[in-house]
Amino acid sequence: MAGTIKPRDSKELRQAVEWALNDGATLDVRGQGSKVALGKPMTCDQVLDLSGIAGIVDYAPEELVVTLRAGTPMREVEALLAQRNQMLAFEPPDLGPLLGREAGQGTLMGAVMGNLAGPRRISAGAARDHLLGFSGVNGRGESFKSGGKVMKNVTGYDLSKLLAGSWGTLAVLDEVSVKVLPAPDQTRTLVLYGLSDDSAVKAMCIAMGSPHEVSGAAHVDGRTALRLEGVAPSVEARLKGLRELLAEAGAAMEELGTLESRTFWRDVRDAAPLAADAAVVWKLSCPPTEGPGVMARIKAQRPTARSFYDWSGGLIWLALPPSADADQGLVRGALGSGHATLVRADEAVRKNVAVFQPQPAALAALALRVKESFDPKGLFNPGRMG
């Protein structure tokens, strides 16, 4: 069983990496460990536990910037921002319950390393788009820093784009600065009932292409939900316009108020409709108009498959019965363009399945060169991304 190294500050973090580099030890890098079951299983010499490097470094509400240490729980960040009626606009999901953990255990750093985002991604972007600066240690034992309260690139790389989504395989960060935004005064959701997948995606695409500033578009259990946010008069006017625009769909409509809307979109954000049982869970990204066809091909062979759509149909959350290979051939074959990530499956399954979308040869070679540049000895999370 691997031991645990728990640094208390950036100096001890660098010392831990230097030790691993000198001893040839591999490191399982974790914040609070809420997403340890996402990715290929790893066998590492030591767990590098970042939960001891925690706390808010600086919060400047008037500048819309918060700076915090790696192990700071997300719940603390959200509570701090709520005091000033601000938010993380990219809506980082809490995948803990989906992965068999308690809610509220994740960190903002973990969301950045996974480049995660919730329903508002279609209007606000992903984690990488809100990352302003960070500091950390690379696999050469070198401390580095990028940006601050403005975005900067160093050493020829767009470091934010590289590190966000790298799942801790390139470097270990100890501090991060992100952009925050004012929280909306009011949130309303227009729900259309009874649309087929094809009709729902068409309605969502029409809504997203309209001037009504839709910030969320999902199709869950026969409900097609469209979210509007902002000050009350603007929301009311846009809601009226959206109703008129979609009247031709012929669907029954209902409006959800602010509290109901927040609950609904939190469940969509966290994939809560698929969290209750032991099903294998995939996350598929594709052009929105292709989503219904993808699901039709999958359900033709797996009639019990369950799914829902987010990002106007561009994101499909898919649950399948457990199997030895998580039906990866069926899923990726049905997907065509786009990519598929196996979010939840038993460890034995993840060991033998490509958890992340396999890369074309040229892109894989480029990714390998980047890895060798940052972590030439393969210290950090070896094999997690397959």
N, C-alpha and C positions, 0 to 999 in steps of 0.2 A: 504494500500500500504506500502511495506517495506521501511524503511529508508535506508540511505547509510552511511557507514563508509569508509573513504578514508585515510588510514595511509600514512605517508610521508617517513617512514623509518622502519627498522626492529624493533626498539624499540616500535614504535607506533603500529606496526602489532602485536607484542606479547601482548601489552596492550589490543588491540581489542579482541584478542582471549581469554585472561583472563577474560575480561568483559563478553563475550558471555558464557564462561564456568560457571562463577559465577551466571549469570542471567538465565541460561538455554535457551539462544537464539540460533537459527539456522542461519547459514551464507550461502548466495549465493555467492560463491567465483568467481570473474571475473578478467581477465586481462583488455583487451579492449572490451570484450563482443562480439567478432565476432562469437563465436560458442555457444551462449546462446540458440539457437534453436536446438541444437543437444543434444539429451538425453531426459529423462523423464522431463516433466514440474515440477518445484519445487515451493513450497510455503514456503518461509523463512521469518524470522523476520527482517533480515537486509541483504543488499547487501554489501559484503566486496570487495570494489573497489581497485584493486592493481595498477591502472594506475598512481597513484602518486609516486609509488616506481619504478622509471624508470631511464634509463641511462646506459651507458657502464662503467663498473667498471675497467676493464683491457683488453687490447688486445695485445697479444704477437705474431705477425705474424710469427716470426722465430720459435716459439714453437708450432704453429698451435693450439692456444687456445684463446678463447674469453670468458670473464666473464661479465655478465650483470644482471641487476635487473629485477624483475618479469614483470613489466608493459612496458618494452621497446618494441616498435612496431617492427615487423619483417622487415619492409621496412628500418628502420634505421640500423639494423644489416646487412642486405644484401648490403646496400650502403657502409657501413664501410668496409666490406670484399672485395667488388669489387675494392676499391681503391688499394688493395694489390693483386689483381687477385686471391682471395681465395673464398671459397664457403662453404655452409653447404651441405655436400655430400649426405645427406639423402633426400634432396629436399622437405622440408616441404610444403605441399599444402596450398594454399589460398582458403579456402572454403567459404569465405565471400559472393561472388556473388551467389554461389549455395544456400546459406541460406538466401538470400534476403538482404544482406548487401553490402556495397561498398568494392571494392578490397583494399588490403593493410592495413586492420585494425587489423589483427591478431598479436599475440606475439609469440616469440620463446617458452616462457613458456607454452603457450597454446598448441603448437605443441608437446612439451614434455609430458604434462599431458594427451594428447590423443594418445601418441606414434605414431604420424602420420609420413608418409613418402610418397614420390612420386615415379616416375618410377625407380629411381636408387636404390630402396630398394633391388632389386634382386642382385645387385652387392656390395652395400655399407651398407646395413642394415637399420634398423629403427632408430627412435630418441633415443631410449634407448641405442643403441650401440655407440652413440656419446656423451653420457652424462658422464662427468668426475667428477663433484662435484656439490654440492648445499647446501643451508642452508634454514631453515624455522622454522615453529612452528607446533607442533602436536596438537591434540585435547585435550591434557592434559595441554596445555599452556606452554609446554617445548620447548625451542629453541634447535635445533640440527643441526649438520653439517656432511656431508659425503663427503669424497674425497677432491679434490682440483684440482690440475693439473695432478693428477694420480688417477686411480680408486681404491677406498677402500670400504670395507664393514664394518658396525658397528652393534652392538647389535644383531649379529647373522643373520641379514637380508641382502640380496642383495638389498639395498634400491633403486638403479637405476631401477632394474627390477620391483620392487613393485610400485614405484611412477609413472613411465612412463606408461601411459594407465589407471591410476586410476581416471582421470577426476576430480581431486581436491577433492576426497572424503576421502583421508587419512590424508593430511597435507596441509598447505599453505606454499609455497616456496617464498622466497624474493630474492634469488640470485641463479644463475646457471652458471656453466662453461661447455662449450662444445668444442669438437674437431672440427677443421675446416681443410680443405684440399685445395691444389692448384686447381684453376679452369683450365679446359682443354684449351689448345691453340686452338684446332679446334674440332668442332662437325659436324659429317656427319650422315645422316640417309639414309639407304637403304629401299626403299618402294616397296613392292610387291603388285600388283593389282589383284583383282578378286578372291582371295582364299576364299573357304568356311570356316566356323568356325573351322571345324576339320582340314582342310589342313593348316590353318593359325597357329593353336596351334602346329601342328606338325613341321612346319617351324620354329616357335619361339623356340621350345624346341631343335631342331637341332642346331640352331644358339647359344643358350645359352650353349649347351654342347660342342661347338667348342672351339678352342684356340684363337678365334678372339676378346675376351674380350668385348662382347656386354654389354652395360650399360643400355639399355632400350629395351623392346620388347612389343609392343602393337598392337592390331587389332581394328581399328576404321573405321566404314563406308566403309568396303570393302578394306581398306588399311592396310597392314601388315608392321609395321614400326620397324626397327632395328637400334639402335643408337650405333655409335662408337665415342669414345672421346680420345684425347691425342694430342701428337705432330703430325704435318702434315705428315711426312714420314710414321710414324707408322699407322696413320689412313688410308692413301691411300693404304698401303700394306694389311691391314686387310680388308678393303672394297673390294679390288680385290679378296681376298681369300673367303670372304663371298658370293660374287656374284657367284663364281665358285661352292661353296658348295651347293647353293640353285638353281642352274640352272635347276636341274631335276624337280623342282616344276612346271616349264613351265609357270610361271607367268611373265607378263610384269613388268619391273623394272625401277625405277627412283631413282635419288639421290637428297637429299636436302642438301643445303649448311648450313653453321653455323647459319646464321640469321634465315632462314626458319626452321631449326631444333629446335632452341630455342623456337620459337613461337609454333611449333607443340607440343613439349614436355611440355611446360608450360600449354597448353590447356588440355593435358592428365592428368597432375599433378593435376589440379584444377577441373577436371570433367566438363570442360566447355561445351562439347557436350550435356550435360543434364541440363544445368543451365537456359536455356531460358524460359521454361514454368513452369506450376504449378504441374508437375508430382510428384508422390511419388518417392523418390530415395533411393535405397538400395545399400549397398556395401557388396559383397559376396566374401569370401575367401575359396578357395578349391584347391585340387591338380590340376595343369594346365590341365592335360589330361581329367579331369572330367568336365571342364567348358562347352564345347559344349553340352554335354548331359544334364547338368543342364538347360541351356538356351532352349534346345529343349523341355524339359518337361514344362517349364514355358510358352513358346510361343504356345504350344499345347492348353493351356487354355486361354492365353492372347495374341492373335495374334498381338496386337498393341504394345506390350512391345518393348522397345528400350534398347540397351546395347552396351557396348564396353569392351574389355579386356585389362588389363595391367598386369605387372609382368609375362610376358610370358604365360598368360592365367590363372594365379593363383589368379588374382583379377578381378572380374566382377562388373562393374558399371551398375546398372539396373534401368530403369525408367518405372513406371507403372501408369495407370490412377488412379486418386484419388479414394479411397474407404474408408469405415468406419473402416476397420481393416488393411489397407495397404497390403492386400493379404498375411499376414504373414504366414498363414497355407500353402498356395501354395508355397511361396518362400522357407520356411524352409523345407517343405516336398520334394521339388525338389532338394534341396541342398544336403541332406544326410550328408556326412562327411563335415567338414569345419564349418564356422560360418557366420552369416548374421547380419549386423548392419543397422538399419533404420536411414539413414542420414538426410532425409528431409521428413516431413509430417506436416500437421496442428497440432496445440497443442492438440486439442480434440482427434485426432487419437493417438498421442504419449502418451497421458494419459492412454490409454487402451490397448496399444500394448507393447510387450517386445522389446524395442528399441535395446538393446544389446542381444547377443545370450544367452539364458538361460543356466546356468551351471548345470552339473550333480550334484547330491546331495552331494557327497563327496567333490567336488571342491567348491561348494557353502558354505559348512560348514567351509572349510579352509579359504575362503575369508572372512567369517564373523568373524572368530577368528583374522585375520589380522586387519580388521576394528576395532574390539574392542581393539586391542593392540594400535593402533594409535589414534583412535577417539572414545573412549568408550561412550561418550554422544551423538554421532551423530551430531556434530556441523556443519560439512562441507558438503555442497551440498547434503543434505538428499534426498534420493530417485532418484537422477539423473540417476543412473545406474540400477534402478528398483529393 
